[in-house]
Amino acid sequence: MEYFYYVTEEKRRWWNKEKFAKDFCDLLKRFEKSHVDIQMGYGESSILRDDFIMSKFPGKHSRPTFIWKKMVYKDGVCIYVLRDAMRHDVYVAQITQGTEATYVAKKELSPQEKNELNSFHDEIIENRYKTDYQEKSPLLGNEVSFISSPLSINSNLFEDAVYETKEWIDDIIGTEENESFDEFSKAAQAISSHIYKHLLDADGWSKINIKDRILLIFHKSSNWILAAAPRKTETERIEKILKRGEPDNYMRGYPQSFLYLDDDEWRRMEQDSKSNLVLTEEQVAVVSNSKPNYPLFISGRAGSGKSTVLQYLFAEIVLRFQLNKDAFDCPQLLPPVYLSYSKTLIEDAKKLSQTLFDKNNVYKEIMKKHSVSYKKDIQPSLKNMFYVFKDLLKKCIQDYDKEILETKFSDEKYISFAVFKKKWSERFGKDRDAVKNFGPSICWHIIRTYIKGWNNDSYLTPDDYEALGRNYLTVSIDTFKKVYDVVWDKWYKDLTSDKYWDDQDLVKYCLEKGYAKEQFSAIYCDEAQDFTRIEIDFILKVSLFSNRKIENVDDVKKLPFVFAGDEFQTLNPTGFSWDSLRSYFVNSIFEMTGLGDKKDESKLPRPIEFNENFRSTAQIVRLANRVQLLRASRLNEFSYPQTPHFSIDGPSIYCVSPNDYTIWDAIPGNLVNMIIPIAEGESVEDFIKNSPLKDKINFENGIPQGLTILSPSQAKGCEYANVIIYGFNTEGNNCKFKVQELLEWFANPKEDIEGDIELKYQVCNAYVAVTRATSRIFILDEFTMNSFWAFAFNDATSANRKAIMSLQSEMIESLDTKKNAWEDDGNLGWINAHPAEEISFAQLKVRDVFEELDKMKNNALLRSDASMMRMVACRYKERNSKEKYAECMAWAFVFEGKRMAAADFFVKAKLADKALDNYWEELAENKNTDEIVKEIIKLNGHVNDIRQQTCMIATGAMVVDDLKEVLANCLSSKDKANFLLNSWQKIVNVAVKHISYGHNLSIDKNLDNINNLKEELGKINIKVDLSPLALVAFNNKELAGAIKLWEMSTPPYPKEYYNAKYNITSFPENIEYAPRMGNPDWGNLLLTDWKNYGKNDLNENQHVILCSALKQDLNSSDVLFNKMLPFMVNHISSLNEYADLKEIIKKRHLFLPYLQSLDALFMIRYGDISTWKAPVEIFVNSDTEFFIRAIKTIQEFKTKAFQKKLDLWFGGSKTKLEETLSEYKQFDRKQLAPLVFIELGKIIEQRTKIVDALKYYSTIREMVNSPKLRREFDLRWVACKEKLAIVTNSSQHSDEAHEKRVELSLGSEQIPEVAEVSQEEWNKLFKVAMELDFTVFDGKKDVQQQEHADVPKINCPSYPANVKFSEIKQVISVGDYTLTYFPKKHEVKIEYSSNVAEYSIKINKGKITDNDEFYLKDNRLFLTDNDAMTPFGIRKFDSLLWVEIYDGLLPTGMYVVTKAE
């Protein structure tokens, strides 16, 4: 799937109009450049509804939220179309105003947008064609040379071969009777010298003397057979061997050049009784073909030598690469690569390549001819040519994003099949239906091969699976659906999307991110049946040739892709077939190279099949062939019969009744393995106890005694000398395997996809069971025609014999054109009836017994199978092999996750390194660090490992140098496979805590070194807590050094850190450390320093700490407390905090009258002002009275009566609203204005009549003079307008809000949801409240005699005593005010008259008559109702009353003067 993010023109215009902030724009640009699925991209993505996806970015300050519509097209294109963007809280507000469905419906694509999107999609497809074909470059010169110049050197390797007989191998490896051979160096030299000297001799025997041995060699044409290596004293045996003639029981072979290997290499090969590097003539033809027809598909059964062929082919391609990489002055050719899921196969391939290049004369000669050096040219590059497939995937990711490997794809989160099986058992192990019908192997197969591994674009659904067609169905549709619904959808999908990952997640990530870039020329894949389709996609992507434009079909046939595998080497049918792989691969490579229209011309060869078996006796190979014939004919899964490569005949294969005591008597003392057809995970013990064998086999703790019982799944991959096969039956659907049923089916074939899938499982199990045996098989069943095995019975009964032979003919005939391969009776084996003589098993030599057990152990290791490993442990214990028993028990505990028990058994097995590994892994997860570390220390002297050595250091009497060594050891181990971050973290923690007291740390000397180590470890997520080291320094009085160490550690710091900081820092900088230094008297210390400081330059945090000191110490200075009280008030954030402060004031016995004004403010801000009780007293100070009036006004806002008043307010005209609001004009230009007007606005907004709020804010804005308040009302208007736009879905309201935002230069600034008074304004209000004068009025409203510095006596006119004044009334008009003076009465009258109100006041003989309409403040006259300043100032001076007239704040120089009493 290709992913794109698109913004339509319509949305682009909207985006530009909205003027989103920079962080929004940056994110949108990142989306538009991205080509990954939204789930793997930026932010946190979730499905909003249907195909609408929401991407959130909670970590960013503005919390951006994007809404996308997902558009998926059939041609593998997915386009995410932008529908909306906003802050997340705005999104939430939108949803709460309606529903998700309503919201989504409004965001659907318009018709114009749909047309635009179709055009964009067409452009993608057009560009895809250009990218895939037109923009790809043609083959370069060295690339053409590379694919066109095969060397054909491998043919020369096998002109001379060395073969070894079983007798030779026994003599070399040793038996219980004979000691092993140890003269490998002399033997190799002597053999190679003898061959060289006798190349032209006639065929026949030769003898070579090596110390006390005689090496018997037979010369046959150009080949040499190593027959035996008896002691010289064994004269009779030597003569007997020589008289036999040509040896025919070969067991293995290799090219003669391998005799020239160094001593260790040849010795290792000789001591491995199963090693074999010889090839058949057919295989030699493949590896030496001078004109190979690629791609090659090599098919072969287990033991057929296919991996060896692939390894020889790869060695040749490596040399070919070396000769062409720098040719034609082109960029250097990319190297070839060898891939497998098996690390063992990778190591084998690497070893063979190294051997050929370094030791083989054929290769050495051609390298010499072309001046190529193995050590300089080839050896350095080999490490980049061999990859376990998973390691290559991780390398591809690491090249682009190393961090994701350490987080999303860390090793701790990896789910292998072993981990899957364990987790499956934890989840479904008690579900009998699951265990029986879809065990862990089937689930793993379905999820890996189909659900996750079939398509990179999507997961395969049950409908998709059913549509694949019968050739691809490997489990029943019902089973697939169960696994999909129960295991995948309800469990494993979430498990691997959040916490864990498996191989398919890794390859999907590589493909989706585009990390699969061309990096290899030739690609060779071993065990191809293990690769899923998306892994094949990856393999194609990393090939340089699939990224080239190729003109000629013949050139495609030269591209070196080679796949080797076995479609029958799996227990469960896997969906793999050479036909499907070949078809898929060829189609893909032709499409990718631009030859898609010519793929019908490919005519590529069919897979090469290797059908020789190098392992089993002829009888076993032939019986396996008969099973394969049944599979090919009845189930349409054709394969060719195998032939035994070495002419080793074995005993006949017998069917024995389960009740025949002779077979049970023969088992004790022999190594016998029984295979029963149970699903993986089913109990062996339950199966046996519910069968006729229940009294014949004993179990201890679920483990069978005396023999090993395996499921076919457990037996797969192993080979055993003695095999008993039991439990195959013809019950249920398996009745179709009865001979008569088979004959009827061949007479009238009927297709039954579901039923045939079940039959395939049974045949697969039977094939695996038979092919596990190398020497002897017993079928434990009744020798009747009802037996599952009757189709292979050598039944002497005439009728039965006739039916069986007729069935054989029908099976062969059904193969049509392919039947010739099966017509030779010599290919098919029989099962014979139990003979009269006693039953005997193959008598294995001690070496063979332990070799087989070792292989069983290795198979259990490969499978992580605890029950199988315990059975192997029992077999070792029965043979008194205590250490091997302990090792197997250890591994069983490992597989069960019991690592402490595993480590203890590894110690008993004398495998201290393994014990350490398990202790180390347990340390990573277990909290009992000290206990585990003690066990690790006990391994001292048994391991040479930096982990154990570090534990020893960390738990000793640590000094600084020891700590540095621990940190350095940790750092040096970071790239090791056994690193385990958590374990090293714990050891580092242990080391730091063991730092010894009493020695000088020399901090200045060591600090840089320690800090560097700490920083480097921090890069790999190891945290080094240096606080214990700092504590040592503190106790040593190295305060500065201790502080540095603490500050290199992660907070929080201990009290000692703050103690040190306080003591070496001066006041006031040390204030912040005092509360945390652990001194109970810290407050007193601080307050004393503050009192003596004398400056007022403390920062806010220092004020907070001093306040805390004052609150705690009630006996501290009241002067200091009162000085800090305004700060305390400003920083109160709740009513509870305010109550706590009042309690402290009470305990200090302070009388603060202004608390009643603070009460009101805090009740408005945090509580319910309606419960506030206004003082009943009248206060002299007019500001105090005005403050109380304002609070009462806000109280009124909260009443129901006021809500009704609001209905009247907004029910009339704008003019009426202005007149109504004018009664609040008295608060304008007062510090209480923001509180009154914003509280009123909040009340109006809460009514949810958004239009009323808009009217209020637009009206009140014009009535106030404060620019700051006006902007606040503008902001509230915008907020209300945007709410209205959402509720009404009106673009007009949205546009008007946007225009206002532009006018105010708001951008995308977020406006608070609720109207709020700013903290700055609250601080001003608190200051006003705390400065109010609460002196109570005593009943006399006298204009007080005051001295005024600005009214000097010399400026006051004086008159003679006999001066006569006019008695005529005088009138002066000043604006809306009129001043009338009555001389006779010595009375002044001041009147105010407007359209709204009329007020008047009289002053008689210097006294103000009772009047509430005016008040004096600072000798200036104010109107009471609106707090408006009049143009009159009034003052008394001596015996005169002065009324001074002002123009605003400026005096006019006009006065009215009258007598005052």
Buried (B, 14 or more C-beta within 10 A) or exposed (E): BBBBBBBBEEBEEBBEEBBBBEBBBEBBEEBEEBEBBBEBBBBEBEEBEEBBBBBBBEEBEBBBBBBBBBBEBEEBBBBBBBBBBBBBEBBEBBEEEBEEEEBBEEBEBEEEBBEBBEEBBEEBBEEBEEEBBEEBEEBBEBBBBBBEEBBBBBBBBBEBBBBBBBBBBBBBBBEEEBEEBEBBEBBBBBBBEBBEEBEEEEEEBBEBEBEEBBBBBBBEEEBBBBBBBBBEEBEEBBEEBBEEEEBEBBBBBBBBBBBBBEEEBBBEBBBEBBBBBBBBEBBBEBBBBEEBEBBBBBBBBBBBBBBBBBBBBBBBBBBBBBBBBEBEEBEEBBBBBBBBBBEEBBEBBBBBBBBBBBBBBBBBEBBEEEEBEBEEBBBEBBEEBBBBBBEBBBBBBBEEBEEBBBEBBEEEBBBEBBBBBBBBBEBBBEEEEBBEBBBBBBBBBBBBBBBBBBBBBEBBBBEBBEEBEEEBBBBBBEBBBBBBEBBBBEBBBEBBEEEBBBBBBBBBBBBBBEBBEBBBBBBBBBBBBBBBBBBBBBBBBBBBBBBBBBEEBEBBBBBBBBBBBBBBBBBBBBBBBBEBBBEBBBEBBBBBBBBBEBBEEBEBBEBBBBBBBBBBBBBBBBBBBBBBBBBBBBBBBBBBBBBBBBEBEBBBBBBBBBEEEEBBEBBEEBBBBBBBBBBBBBBBBEBBEEBEBEEBBEBEEEBBEBBBBBBBBBBBBBBBBBBBBBBBBBEEBBEBBBBEEBBEBBEEEEEEEBEBBBBBBBBBBBBBBBBBBBBBBBBBBBBEBBBBBBBBBBBEBEEBEEBBEBBBEBBBEBBEEBBEBBEEEEBBBBBBBBEEEEBEBBEBBEBBBBBBBEBBBBBBBBBBBBBBBBBBBBBBBBBEBEEBBBBBBBBBBBBBBBBBBBBBBBBBBEBBBBBBBBBBBBBBEBEEBEEBBEBBBBBEEBBEBBBBBBBEBBBEEBBBEBBBBBBBBBBEBBEEEBBBBBBBBBBBBBBBBBBEEEEEBEBEEBBEBBBEBBEBBEEBEBEBBBBBBBBBBBEBEBBEBBBBBBEBBEEEBBEBBBBBBBEEBEBBEBBBBBBBBEBEEBBBBBBEBBEEEEEEEBEEEBBBBBBBBBBBBEEBBBEBBBBBBBBBBBBBEEBEBBEEBBEBBEEBEEEBBBBBBBBBBBBBBBBEBEEBEEBEEEBBBBBBBBBBBBBEBBBBBBEEEBEEEBEEBBEEEEEEBEEBBBEBBBBBBBBBBBBBBBBBBBBBBEEEBBEBBBBBBBBBBEBBEBEEBBEBBBBBBBBBBBBBBBBEEEEEBBEBBBEBBEEBEBEBEBBEEEBBBEEEBBBBBBEBBBEBEBEEEEEEBEBEEEEEEEBEEEEEEEEEEEEEEEEEEEEBEBEBBBBBBBBEBBBBBBBBEEEEEEBBBBBBEBBBEEBEEBBBEEBBBBBBBBBBBBBBBBBBBEEBBBBBBBEEEEEEEBBBBBEBE
